[in-house]
Amino acid sequence: MAEFKKFALPLLEDLENELKSLGLSLPISQNTFILGDEVDLGKWKLPNRFIVQPMEGIDGDPADSSPSELTFRRYRRFAEGGAGLIWFEAVVVEPEGKSNPRQLMITRENLDVWKRLVDETREAARKKWGHEIVTIIQIAHSGRWSKPDGNPKPVLIHHNPQLDRAVHVDNSYPLVSDDVLDLLQDKFIDVCKLAAQAGFDGIEFKAVHGYFTGEMLCAYTREGKYGGSYENRTRFVRECTARIADSFDSNHFVTARLTMYEPSPFPYGWGVKAEAGSSELDLTEPLKFARELVDSADMPLFNYSIGYPRFGPYITRPYNNPISGVALPPEHPLEGIVRFQQIGKILQGVLGEIPVATAALGWLRHHFPYVAAGLVEQGWITLIGQGRGSIAYPDSVEDILKTGTMNPRKCCITCSLCSQIMKDVVGRIGCPVRDGEIYKPELQKGRASARLKGLA
């Protein structure tokens, strides 16, 4: 690993030289207009290669878990920004699965609000661009990261010494039973059906970042039908995906955002070498499962991520500054970016013509479109995602499509302040730097609360 460095690469030549000095390689191209190509998803077509990756806003109405006016504002800005696909943030299947008190849920009682959100988001894209967007929503349960009332109330699939310490539990803490997991399958399916009624094109089970369904994939030490063998560990996601795919008509599809690497030492991780204590990357199971999911549910596209944003976030999204109390990463951000993109290249190769979406390019700032274009041009990946970047610079896609460039003064600076708001729970998520009138006070509220609790 090379020493961590903050971003100091004003010129594209500087990025190329930095990669060379580290012995790393990323494809780079100035043919950024390739990012405006249409992408065929079978019945659906994307007007360009850009997607907004899911990132929770923590701005739901606490009374009924419905989208608030800030939620509407976020998605309207995403649609007006130009991305052809908007991957809506995680909605949970039960209150106990919330990662914060304002996390969104789709219920029969608030379904009309969701219909209006989807309709208005689509209309914003039509009015600005004259094109139709594709919408996907994550269906989730926060599992060990659950904080339904703002305080940790983990729901554990298995014990992982590393992550147990992160949520302050030990081996005496009870695991969720198989019977409860069976019932949760039904809850996932019910919410998927409501999401289809709300008007979403696609439904995705959130199997990433140590959340509920992602953690199931790591449950080597769990007994019963949801643990131990590959077949058991993948059972929940596989069975839910098949059930909802069978129930959908041709106007809706199932897809996945699958973790390719949960970097806990074996036997507690996923995508790690099957040797005691090893965290070495081994994509055998993730690639096998990705192929199986795509084939069994006829998925028209696929998404992926790696790591635990709440624990070792530099693996998931390389950054310039960590949140409060977190040490600087043990590696150069470019090492993390290259790792993420190389995994995407392998996954795209395995899935062939199925478009795969990447992420984790935000640290590159205004060099983002050149690396994105290179990834597409050289066949590493098909779709280009932004999470933090979309929040900080929602019209970045418009600028890239029209000029081939991004404005450095509008780029996300990967300062982790949006993540800090999430960590503090109190505030609603946005960019305090680029959208400060609304979100700087949200950051300040969270920091004040943390200080009162002695956590700042």
N, C-alpha and C positions, 0 to 999 in steps of 0.2 A: 504494500500500500504506500502511496505517496502522501506527503504531508498535506493537510487541508489548506486550501487557499480560498480567499474571497474572490468574487468576480472582479477582474481587472483586465478585460479584454475588449477594448473599444473597437478594434478593427477585426474583420474576419481573418485577416492574416495572423493576428495575435492568437486567435482560437486554433488555427491550423498549427502554429508553432508550439502552442502549449500541449496539444495532443501529441505532437511528435516528440516533445521533450519527455513526456510520460510514457512513451512507447505504446500509445493508444491510437485507435483509428475509428473514425466515424465518416460515413459518406457525406460529402458536402457538395451542393449544386446551387448555382444561381438561377437555375431554371424554375423559379418559384411558381410560375404559372401552371406547372403540372399539378399543383395543389388545388386548382380550380376544376379539375376533371370531374365529370360525373362518375358515380360508382353504382354499379348494378347490384342490387340485393334481391334479385328475382322479381317478385311483384312490386317491390319498392325500389326507388332510385334516389340516391343522394345527389343533390346539386353540386356538391364539392366534397373534398376529402376530410373536411374538418368536423370534429365532434367536440361538444362540451362534455367533459368527463364529470361524473357525479361527485358532488362535494356538498355536505350538509350545510345548510344556512342557519340552523338553530333559530328559525324565526317563525315557527308555527304558532297558531293561536293556542295558548295553554288550556283554554276552556274545552276545546273539542278537537285539538290536534290537526286542524285544517290549515291550509295555506293562508298566510296573512298578506297584507298589502305589500310588505317588503318582499315576500316570496314572489308575488306577481311581478314586482319591479325587476327582480333578478332575472326571471325567465324571459320577460319582455326584452330586457337588454341583451340577453344571450341571442334571442331570435333576431333582433334587429342588427346584431353584430355580424351575422352572415353564416354561421356554422350550419351545415346541412343536416346535422343530427344533434339533438339535445338529449343527453342521457340524464334523466332526472335523478335527484338524490334519493337516498334510501328512505323508504317508508317501512315502519315496523308492523308486525302482525299482531302484537298485543302490547298493552301499556308496560308490562314488566320488561319488555325488550327495548325500551327507549334508552338511548345513550345520554339523553338530557331531557328536561321537562318539556321543552318546546319542539321535540322531534315530531315530524309529520307522521300521520296515519291516514289511510283511506278507510272510511267506514260508510255504512249505509246512510248514516245521518249527515255526513259532510260530502257525500258523493257529488252533489250539485256544484259545490265550490270547486272540486277537482275538475269537473267537466268545464267549468268556466275558465280555469287556469289553462287547461290544454287548448281549448278553443282560442283564447286570447293570445296564447303563445304562438299558435299556428298563424293566426291572423296578423300578428306583428311581423312575421317573416314574409307573408304574402304582400302586405302593404309596403314593406321596405324593399323587398327583392323580387316579388312576383314569382317566388318559388315555393314549393311544398317542402316542409321539413319532415323528418322521421323522428318520432318520440319513443323513448324507452324509459322504463322506470325500474329502479332496484326494489326488490322485496327483501326484507331483512329482519333480523333479530340481533340485538347488540351482544347477547351472550355474556362473556366475561367482562365486557365493557359497559354493561347496563348501569345506568344512573337515572332511573325514572323520576326521582324526586330531587335530583342533583347530587345525591350521595351514592357511593358505590354499592350496588346490589348484584354481584356477579351471578350469572347463570352458567355453570361450568359443564362442559362436555367431558373433559378429562383433566387430570392434574398435570400441569407443566411447571416444573420448579421455577423456571425463569419468569414466566408470565404470572404465576401465582404470587410471586413476590411483588410484581408490579401492581396487583390489586389487593395486596395485604391479606392473603388467605394462605392456609396450609393444607396438608393432606386430610385434615379432619373436616374440611368444608365439603358439604354433600354435593354429589353430582346429580344432574337431571336424569330422571329414569327413562328407560325405553318407552314405557307407557306414555309419559308426557311427550316424548319426541314423536310418537305416533299421532297424538292429538295435535301437536304443532304442525305436522304435515298438513292436516286438514285446514288449519288456520292459514298456512301459506297459500294453499290452493284457493281458499275463499277470498283472500285479499288480491290474488292474481286476477280472479274473475271480476272483482270490483274495479281493478285498474283497467281492464279491457273495457268495461262499461264507461269508465271515465274518458275513454278516447285514446289511450296510449296504443301505439302500434305494436310495441314489443315489451315483454316482461323478462326481467332478469333476477335470478336468485343471487344475492350478494355473498359470494364465497371467496372473500379476500380479507386480508389484514387482521386475522385473528378473531374476526366476528364469528357468530354462531355457526353458520354453515361452513365457513372456511376452517374453523377449528376442528370440525368433525373429521376433516381429511387427515388430521394429525393424530387421531385418537388411537394410536397403536396400543396403549396400555389400558384402554377401556374394555370392559367385558360386555358381553351381550351382542345383539345383532347390529349395533352401530359402532362397534369398535374392533380393533385387532387387524383383521385381514383387509386387503385392498377393497374387496367387494363390500365388506361391512362399513368401512370408513367412507366410501363414496355412496352408500345406499341412500341417504337422505336426499342429497342433491339429485342423484340419478332418478329416484322414484318420483320426487316432486316435479322434476322437469318433464318426465314422461307423462305424468298425470295431467299436467296443465296443457302440454302439447296435444294430447289426445282430446282435450275438451275444447280447444280453440277452433274457430272457423278460419277460413282463408284470409280474413282481414287482420289477423293478429299472429304474432310469432313469439317464440321463446328463444332467448339467447343467454349468454353467460358472461360474467366478469369473474374469471377464475384466477385464484392465486397460483402462481407458478413456483413460489419459493416462500415458505414460512421458515425463517432461518433459526429455529431452535435446534439444539443438538438432538440427534436421533437417540431415543425413539419418540421425540416430542414435536418434530418438525414435519414439513412436507416439501418435497423437492430436494431432500438432503440424502446424502449417501447412507445406506443402511448398515452403518457400523456404529457401535456404541460411542456416543459423545461426538460424532461427526456432524458438522454443519456444512460440509462441502456440498456444493451444488450438484444435484443429480436429477435431471428432468424426466427420468423414465416414467414415473407415475403421472406427473402433471400432463405430459404430452399424450400419454395413453388415454387419460381421462378426457382431455380436450377433444381428441378425435372421437371418442365414444359419444360424448355429449352432442357434438355437431351432427354426427350420423344418426343418432337415435331420435333427435328432435328436429332434424332438418333445419338447423340454425342457419340463417342467412348471413350472419357476421359473428365475430367473436371479439371479446375484450379480455384484457389480462392486467395483472399487477403483481407486485412482490412486496414482502416485508410487512412490518407492523408500524403504521404511522404513529401509534400511541407509544411505541417502544422501539427505539432505533429508527426514527423517521427518515434519516438520511438515505436509507436503503430504498424507500418508496419514492421519495421526492427530494433529491439533492437540493440543498439550500445554502444561502449565504450566512444566515444567522439562525441559531437554535432558539426554541422557546426558553423562558426563564427556568433556570436550574438545570438545564441539560448541557452536557459537555459538548465541545466541538466534535464533529465527526472524526473518526480515525482514518479517513481517506479523503483524497481529492474529489470534489464533486464530479469531475469528469469521469472518474472511475465508476461512480454510481450510474451516471448517464449511459456510459458505454455498456455496462452490465445489463441494464434494463433493455437497451435496444438490441443487444445480441440475443437475449432471450426471446424478444419479439421476432427477430429474424428466424430463429430456429422454429418457433411456433408457427409463423407464417409458412415456412417450408413444409411443415407437417400437415397443415390444413389446406395447402394448395390454393385453390381459387376462392376459398372462403375469406372475405376481407377481415383482417385483424387490425385492431386499433391499438396504438401505442400512447404513451404518456411520458411524464418525468423529464420533459425538455425545458422546463421553465427557467432553470438556472442560466440557460444560454442567452436569455433576454432577446435583444434585437437580432441575434444570430439564429434564433429559432427557425425562421422560415427556410434558411439555407440548409440546415441539417435535416429538417423535415422533407425538403425537396430531394435531398440526397438519398434519404431512406427510401422514399417512394421510387425514385429513378433507378436505384440499384436493386429494387425488389425486396428490400428488407421487410417492408410493411406496406399496408394499403391505406389505412386511415390514421389521421393525426389528431390526437386528443390534447386538450388543455383543461386543467382543473383550476389551480390558483391563477393561471394566466387569464382565464376567462373572467374571473371575478375582478381582477385588477384592471384588465384591458379588454372589456367585452367586445369592442369594435376592432380588435386586432385582426380578425379574419377579413373584415372589410378593407382594412389598409393593405393586407397582403394580397388580396384578390385584385385590388385596383392599382397598387403601386409595386407589388412584389417585395415590399419592405415593411418593417415595423418602426414605430417612433420610439427611440430609447427613453424618452421622457414619459411615456405612457406604460412601459413594460412593468410587469411584476418584477420586484427586486428580490424575491424569495427571502423576505425578512422574517417569515414565520409569524407575523402578527395575526394573520387570520387563524392560524393554528393556536395561537395563544388565547384568542377569544374562545375557541372551542374548549381548550383545556380549562379555562376559568369558569366555563358553563354559563355564567350570568348573562353575557352579551350575545348579540346576534351577529352572525358572521358576514363580513364583507372586507373590503380593503381599506384600512385606516390611512394608507398612504395616498392612493389614487382616488378614493371616494370618502375623504375624511370628514366631510360635513355630517354624514350619517354615521360612519363607522368608527371614527376616532372616539366619540363618546361611548360607544359600545365596548371598545377596548379598555377605556378608562374605568368603566363600571366593573368589568371583570377583574382588573388589576386591583382596584380598591377592595373588592370582596376578598380576593386572595390575600391581601395584606392583613385584613381583619382576622382571617383564619390562620395567619402565620405561614402562608404557603407561597408568598411572592418571592 
